[in-house]
Amino acid sequence: MFFKDKTQQEVDQLTEEETQPKGVEKAAVQDDVASIEKPSAQNNLEPFIDDEEIPEYYSNILGVRTGPYDVELVFGLNHPTRGPKALVRVRTSQKHFQAIGDTIARILKEQEPAS
């Protein structure tokens, strides 16, 4: 994680420049969605993300909140006897959210059986 030593309030107050990985052009960061969806031997995120540090969750519910500049996604688990529980909150820009949505729509379309 990029901001392990910061509180949520400190992360919320970071400027766009402070949230960019060091040594990476802004355009390269915006293209990360495309690099994630294409399996390759050398993924563009490898220099920044250690797989052992990424927590993994199973989610069967999703809450979405939008603001004028960003989107908040809350992934959770709805257990039949214990009820819903939030697991992880992801915040992103409106533009990145649109890119994610476009990518998901394209992948789903590719997965449709030919008719």
C-alpha positions in Angstrom: 0.0 0.0 0.0 1.2 3.5 -0.8 0.0 5.2 2.3 0.6 2.8 5.2 1.9 5.4 7.5 -1.0 7.9 7.0 -4.4 8.1 8.7 -7.5 8.1 6.5 -8.0 11.8 7.1 -4.4 12.5 6.0 -4.9 10.4 2.8 -8.2 12.2 2.0 -6.3 15.5 2.1 -3.5 14.5 -0.2 -3.2 16.4 -3.5 -3.4 14.6 -6.8 0.4 15.0 -7.2 1.0 13.4 -3.9 -1.0 10.3 -4.8 0.9 9.6 -8.0 3.6 6.9 -7.7 7.1 8.5 -7.8 8.9 8.4 -11.1 5.7 7.6 -13.1 4.2 9.8 -15.7 0.5 10.7 -15.0 -0.5 9.2 -18.4 1.1 5.9 -17.4 -1.0 5.8 -14.2 -4.2 6.5 -16.1 -3.4 3.6 -18.4 -3.2 1.1 -15.5 -6.7 -0.2 -16.1 -5.6 -1.4 -19.5 -2.5 -3.0 -18.2 -4.4 -4.9 -15.5 -6.9 -6.5 -17.8 -4.3 -7.9 -20.2 -2.4 -10.8 -18.8 1.3 -10.5 -19.5 4.6 -11.7 -18.3 5.5 -8.1 -17.3 2.5 -6.2 -15.9 3.0 -2.4 -15.7 2.0 -2.5 -12.0 4.8 -4.9 -10.9 7.2 -2.2 -9.9 4.6 -0.8 -7.5 2.7 -3.7 -6.0 4.0 -6.7 -4.2 1.3 -9.4 -4.4 2.1 -10.5 -0.8 1.0 -7.1 0.4 -2.4 -7.0 -1.4 -5.2 -8.2 0.9 -7.7 -10.5 -0.9 -11.4 -10.5 -0.2 -14.5 -12.2 -1.5 -17.4 -9.8 -1.9 -21.0 -10.4 -2.7 -22.4 -6.9 -2.0 -21.3 -3.4 -3.2 -22.2 0.0 -2.1 -21.4 3.0 -4.3 -21.4 6.7 -3.4 -20.5 9.5 -5.8 -19.4 13.0 -5.2 -18.6 15.8 -7.6 -15.0 14.6 -8.0 -14.7 11.0 -6.8 -16.5 7.7 -6.3 -16.4 5.5 -3.2 -16.9 1.8 -3.6 -17.6 -0.3 -0.4 -17.2 -4.0 -1.0 -18.7 -6.3 1.6 -20.0 -9.7 2.5 -23.6 -10.5 3.1 -23.7 -13.5 5.3 -27.0 -15.4 5.6 -27.0 -15.5 9.4 -24.7 -12.7 10.4 -25.9 -10.1 7.9 -23.9 -7.6 5.8 -20.4 -6.5 6.8 -18.2 -4.0 5.0 -14.8 -5.4 4.1 -12.9 -2.7 2.1 -13.5 0.8 0.9 -11.9 2.0 -2.4 -12.0 5.7 -3.5 -11.1 6.7 -7.0 -11.7 9.6 -9.4 -14.8 9.9 -11.5 -12.6 9.5 -14.6 -10.9 6.4 -13.3 -14.3 5.0 -12.3 -15.6 5.6 -15.9 -12.5 3.8 -17.3 -13.1 0.8 -14.9 -16.8 0.7 -16.0 -15.8 0.8 -19.7 -13.3 -2.0 -19.2 -15.8 -4.2 -17.3 -18.4 -3.6 -20.0 -16.0 -4.5 -22.8 -14.8 -7.7 -21.0 -18.4 -8.8 -20.4 -19.3 -8.1 -24.0 -16.3 -10.3 -25.1 -17.5 -13.1 -22.8 -21.0 -13.2 -24.3 -21.6 -16.2 -26.4 -21.8 -15.5 -30.2 -25.3 -15.5 -31.4 
